[in-house]
Amino acid sequence: MTEASRCLALSEAGTRKQMRTAKPKDIQHHSRFHYGLEWEILNADAVVLLGLTHALRYVSYFNAVMDGAQRMQ
């Protein structure tokens, strides 16, 4: 879980950096989608997956706390 969170955080940072990069002037971009849309999609995926890893970490921590509390009774 820790490695997944680390990799997803790096991915999010990398996609944000790519989204800020200006379109090179020497590239002809002919598409119905704007330049750099793929980086926005990758960033959204990384954010969602990172949120899921945080939620799973919280749930596993909560379960461990509850198990410990039940053992003390």
Protein Blocks (a to p, Z undefined) as FASTA:
>chain_A
ZZmmmmmmmmmmmmmmmmmpccdfkbccddfbdehklmmmmmmmmmmmmmmmmmmmmmmm
mmmmmmmmmmmZZ
